[in-house]
Amino acid sequence: MAAIDLQLIWMGNLQFSGSVGTQQFCLDGDKQEGISPVEALAAGLAGCMAIDVVHILARMRSVASSIQVRLQAERAGEDPKRLVSARILFEIVGDVPEKHVERAIGLSREKYCSVWHSLRRDIELGVDYSIRPQVAPIP
């Protein structure tokens, strides 16, 4: 199994500085300094499928000259304001057969997109915590 070791550090307000390995990012519930966690989830879904499509098309020797991806999603109006729908549009430029694009998108959705498959309700979630007392500074 592959592991992900992600760290978040609270920066104040609803902002967290995050890192995975040497890559850094910012999450912000108020969307002032970074994207919200749900926006990060949506970006992960679109990015995962986009990367799959580029990789699969390349393996089919159908390399596009440009690919743009747009995701539009709807969230529930009440808590938890989860994603209730998402639509992804791939705009592909190049001499790429339609059947290859359809196959690449289908393979991503059905087999390869780990973000899409991670949205399943049967994912095990464990949560632990520790509390340490505040240490007074030495005078």
Secondary structure as GFF3:
##gff-version 3
##sequence-region A 1 139
A	DSSP	beta_strand	6	12	.	.	.	ID=ss1
A	DSSP	beta_strand	15	20	.	.	.	ID=ss2
A	DSSP	beta_strand	23	28	.	.	.	ID=ss3
A	DSSP	alpha_helix	37	59	.	.	.	ID=ss4
A	DSSP	beta_strand	66	75	.	.	.	ID=ss5
A	DSSP	beta_strand	83	93	.	.	.	ID=ss6
A	DSSP	alpha_helix	98	107	.	.	.	ID=ss7
A	DSSP	pi_helix	108	112	.	.	.	ID=ss8
A	DSSP	alpha_helix	114	118	.	.	.	ID=ss9
###
